[in-house]
Amino acid sequence: MENFPIINLEKLNGDERSTTMEMIKDACENWGFFELVNHGIPHEVMDTVEKLTKGHYKKCMEQRFKELVASKGLDAVQAEVTDLDWESTFFLRHRPVSNIADVPDLDDEYREVMRDFAKRLEKLAEELLDLLCENLGLEKGYLKKAFYGSKGPNFGTKVSNYPPCPKPDLIKGLRAHTDAGGIILLFQDDEVSGLQLLKDEQWIDVPPMRYSIVVNLGDQLEVITNGKYKSVMHRVIAQTNGTRMSLASFYNPGNDAVIYPAPALIEKEEEESKQVYPKFVFDDYMKLYAGLKFQAKEPRFEAMKAMEADVKVDPIASA
């Protein structure tokens, strides 16, 4: 089995730049996932985020989750549960308009720390998009512009905890899916594992690693690259011991962004044979995804293709 791709971003600044860029390219083409170390977010910032996130779960969410489990009888299920996940979550929106001030039960320190962490992650996401542009032969800033729409990107963080599960064979922490959006940056527990991706029809563990950021590509990057890069099915396996922390930050297109394959990446043969991904407004895709998240992505792309005749394209980042 090949090793899960681990990218040391510091090496972009030295004589190993070309090798590192090649590793990123291979990860995007063949894995849809990679893990970053030396990514520029200070360890002490990550330590504080982890401490406050775990403290908030204990104080405000753990009891609620236990009550939910009891009310649904989930600790005593005898058959596989396919309509819910063994996770406790809340969502922080950063862009275009932050909701951090409005989320209940967060103390002021946690709000401030998460605002700062989000700014650092947004900067990292945009740096990564430009590295992808470089590898794809697109002009710098192309992907950021493609995501921009009229109000800028959607950017938010899903804060999740996966408590110990008595029946992990019957209830998933999070059912298998691809991510609908753009590029996803995950700060995950370095002790309790559970995240897996599907590669060559096998489920592979994403290794927990202290101070790393796991990156995965969403459906929109598959469309813009016309399938050169792929979004990949992944899931969370619930564990019998330990609560797994997960902060997944989604850098997605703006609601009204028009998404379509970059013209520079479409070969003439593909145009003639019509092997081209669809063109659509991101919000329309999200409405479809909401009901089909845990199904294969290909029918979603086909459904968007059927709607394509109605989409008016704005000449975006080719400018």
C-alpha positions in Angstrom: 0.0 0.0 0.0 1.3 3.5 -0.9 2.0 5.9 1.9 -0.6 8.6 2.6 0.9 11.8 1.1 2.4 14.1 3.7 3.6 17.5 2.4 6.1 19.7 4.2 5.2 23.2 3.1 8.5 24.7 4.3 10.2 22.8 1.5 8.6 25.1 -1.1 11.1 27.7 0.0 14.2 25.8 -0.9 15.8 23.5 -3.5 13.2 20.9 -2.9 10.4 23.1 -4.3 9.9 21.1 -7.5 9.8 17.8 -5.7 7.3 19.2 -3.2 5.1 20.6 -6.0 5.2 17.2 -7.7 4.0 15.6 -4.5 1.1 18.0 -4.2 0.2 17.3 -7.9 0.3 13.5 -7.4 -1.8 13.8 -4.2 -4.5 15.9 -6.0 -4.6 13.6 -9.0 -4.4 10.2 -7.2 -5.6 10.7 -3.6 -7.9 13.8 -3.4 -6.3 14.2 0.1 -3.0 15.2 1.6 -1.6 16.2 5.0 0.3 19.4 5.6 3.1 19.9 8.1 5.0 23.2 8.7 2.0 25.1 7.2 2.7 28.3 9.0 -0.1 28.2 11.7 1.7 28.4 15.1 1.5 25.3 17.3 0.4 27.4 20.3 -2.6 28.7 18.3 -3.6 25.1 17.5 -3.1 24.0 21.1 -5.4 26.8 22.3 -8.1 25.9 19.6 -7.9 22.3 20.7 -8.1 23.0 24.4 -11.1 25.4 24.0 -12.9 23.2 21.6 -12.7 20.1 23.8 -13.6 22.2 26.9 -16.7 23.6 25.1 -17.8 20.1 24.1 -17.5 18.9 27.7 -19.2 21.9 29.2 -22.0 22.6 26.6 -22.5 19.6 24.3 -21.6 16.3 25.9 -24.8 16.1 28.0 -27.0 17.1 25.1 -25.5 14.3 23.0 -26.1 11.7 25.7 -29.7 12.8 25.9 -30.1 12.6 22.1 -28.6 9.1 22.1 -31.0 8.0 24.9 -34.0 9.5 23.3 -33.4 7.6 20.0 -32.2 4.4 21.7 -29.0 4.5 19.8 -26.9 2.8 22.4 -29.0 -0.3 22.0 -29.4 -0.6 18.3 -29.3 -4.1 16.8 -29.3 -3.2 13.1 -27.2 -0.8 11.0 -28.3 2.8 11.3 -28.2 4.5 7.9 -30.0 7.8 8.4 -27.9 9.6 11.0 -24.3 10.0 12.2 -22.7 9.5 15.6 -21.4 13.1 15.9 -22.0 16.3 17.9 -21.6 19.4 15.8 -22.1 23.1 15.4 -21.2 25.4 12.5 -19.2 28.7 12.4 -19.6 30.9 9.4 -16.8 33.3 8.6 -17.5 34.6 5.1 -19.2 36.4 3.6 -20.7 37.4 7.0 -19.6 35.9 10.3 -22.0 34.3 12.7 -19.5 33.8 15.5 -21.0 36.5 17.7 -24.5 34.9 17.4 -23.6 31.2 18.2 -24.9 30.5 21.7 -22.8 29.0 24.5 -19.4 30.2 23.2 -17.4 32.2 25.7 -15.6 35.4 24.5 -12.1 33.8 24.5 -13.3 30.9 22.3 -15.0 33.3 19.8 -11.8 35.4 19.6 -9.5 32.4 19.2 -11.8 31.0 16.4 -11.9 34.3 14.6 -8.1 34.3 14.5 -7.8 30.6 13.5 -10.3 31.2 10.7 -8.2 34.1 9.3 -5.1 31.9 9.3 -6.9 29.0 7.6 -8.4 31.3 5.0 -4.9 32.6 4.1 -3.6 29.0 3.9 -6.5 27.9 1.7 -5.8 30.7 -0.8 -2.1 29.9 -0.8 -3.0 26.3 -1.6 -5.4 27.3 -4.4 -2.5 29.2 -6.0 -0.2 26.2 -5.7 -2.9 24.1 -7.4 -3.1 26.8 -10.2 0.7 26.6 -10.6 0.5 22.8 -11.0 -2.4 23.0 -13.4 -0.8 25.7 -15.6 -3.5 28.2 -14.7 -2.7 31.8 -14.0 -2.1 32.7 -10.4 -5.4 33.7 -8.7 -7.6 31.8 -11.2 -9.2 29.5 -8.7 -9.8 32.3 -6.1 -11.5 34.3 -8.8 -13.5 31.3 -10.0 -14.9 30.9 -6.4 -15.5 34.7 -5.8 -18.9 35.4 -7.2 -20.3 38.8 -6.3 -19.6 38.8 -2.6 -16.5 36.6 -2.2 -16.2 32.9 -1.2 -18.3 31.0 1.4 -16.0 30.0 4.3 -17.0 28.3 7.4 -15.9 25.7 10.0 -17.9 22.6 11.1 -16.8 21.9 14.7 -17.4 18.2 15.4 -16.8 15.8 18.3 -17.2 12.0 17.9 -17.8 10.5 21.3 -17.2 6.9 22.2 -19.7 4.7 20.4 -20.9 1.3 21.8 -21.8 0.0 18.4 -19.3 1.3 15.8 -20.1 -1.5 13.5 -23.7 -0.4 13.3 -23.4 3.5 13.4 -20.9 5.5 11.4 -19.4 8.6 13.0 -20.1 10.2 9.6 -21.4 8.3 6.6 -19.4 8.1 3.3 -19.6 11.2 1.1 -17.6 13.6 -1.1 -17.5 17.2 -0.1 -19.6 19.5 -2.3 -17.4 22.6 -2.1 -13.9 23.8 -3.0 -11.0 23.0 -0.7 -11.3 21.7 2.8 -8.8 22.2 5.6 -9.1 19.8 8.6 -7.6 20.2 12.1 -8.2 16.8 13.6 -7.5 15.0 16.9 -4.0 13.6 17.0 -4.8 10.7 19.3 -8.2 9.4 18.4 -8.4 8.2 14.7 -11.4 7.5 12.6 -11.2 9.4 9.3 -10.9 7.2 6.2 -10.8 7.8 2.5 -11.7 5.4 -0.4 -8.8 4.7 -2.8 -8.8 1.9 -5.3 -11.9 0.4 -3.6 -10.2 0.2 -0.2 -10.8 2.3 2.9 -7.5 3.9 4.0 -6.9 5.6 7.4 -5.9 9.3 7.3 -3.2 9.2 10.0 -3.7 11.5 13.0 -0.6 13.6 13.3 0.1 16.4 15.8 -0.1 19.9 14.4 -0.9 18.8 10.9 -3.7 20.1 8.6 -5.4 17.6 6.4 -6.5 18.9 3.0 -9.1 17.4 0.7 -10.6 18.5 -2.6 -14.3 19.1 -3.1 -16.6 18.5 -6.1 -16.1 22.1 -7.4 -12.4 21.5 -8.0 -13.2 18.3 -9.8 -15.5 20.3 -12.1 -13.1 23.3 -12.7 -10.2 20.9 -13.5 -12.6 18.9 -15.7 -11.8 15.7 -13.7 -8.0 16.1 -13.6 -8.3 16.4 -9.8 -11.0 14.4 -8.1 -13.1 14.7 -5.0 -12.9 11.5 -3.0 -15.4 9.5 -0.8 -14.5 9.6 2.8 -16.1 8.7 6.2 -15.6 8.7 9.9 -15.6 5.4 11.8 -16.8 5.8 15.3 -14.5 4.5 18.1 -15.4 2.7 21.3 -12.8 4.7 23.3 -12.0 8.4 23.3 -13.7 11.4 21.8 -12.4 12.5 18.4 -12.2 16.3 17.8 -12.6 17.5 14.2 -12.6 21.1 12.9 -13.2 21.1 9.1 -13.0 24.5 7.4 -14.7 24.7 4.0 -13.4 27.3 1.5 -16.2 27.2 -1.0 -17.4 29.3 -4.0 -19.8 32.2 -3.3 -23.5 31.3 -3.8 -23.8 33.0 -7.1 -20.4 31.9 -8.5 -20.7 30.2 -11.9 -18.6 27.0 -11.9 -17.4 25.4 -15.0 -14.2 23.7 -16.4 -11.3 26.0 -16.9 -11.1 26.5 -20.7 -7.3 26.0 -20.6 -7.8 22.5 -19.2 -10.3 21.2 -21.8 -8.6 19.3 -24.6 -10.0 19.6 -28.1 -10.8 15.9 -28.2 -12.9 16.3 -25.0 -14.8 19.2 -26.5 -15.6 17.1 -29.6 -16.6 14.0 -27.6 -18.5 16.1 -25.1 -16.5 14.7 -22.1 -16.8 18.0 -20.3 -18.1 18.6 -16.8 -21.2 20.8 -16.4 -21.5 24.5 -15.9 -23.8 25.7 -13.1 -24.4 28.2 -10.3 -22.8 27.0 -7.0 -26.0 27.5 -5.0 -28.0 25.3 -7.4 -25.5 22.5 -6.8 -25.7 22.9 -3.0 -29.5 22.7 -3.2 -29.2 19.4 -5.0 -26.4 18.1 -2.8 -28.4 18.8 0.4 -30.7 15.8 -0.4 -28.0 13.6 -2.0 -24.9 14.1 0.1 -24.5 10.4 1.0 -24.8 9.2 -2.6 -22.4 9.1 -5.5 -21.4 12.4 -7.0 -21.7 11.4 -10.7 -25.6 11.6 -10.8 -25.3 15.1 -9.3 -23.0 16.2 -12.1 -25.4 14.7 -14.6 -28.3 16.5 -13.1 -26.4 19.8 -13.3 -25.6 19.1 -16.9 -29.3 18.8 -17.6 -29.9 22.2 -16.1 -26.9 23.7 -17.9 -28.9 25.3 -20.8 -30.4 27.7 -18.3 -27.1 29.1 -16.9 -25.8 32.4 -18.1 -22.0 32.4 -17.9 -20.2 35.4 -16.6 -16.7 35.6 -18.2 -14.8 35.2 -14.9 -11.2 34.4 -14.2 -10.3 33.8 -17.8 -9.9 37.6 -17.6 
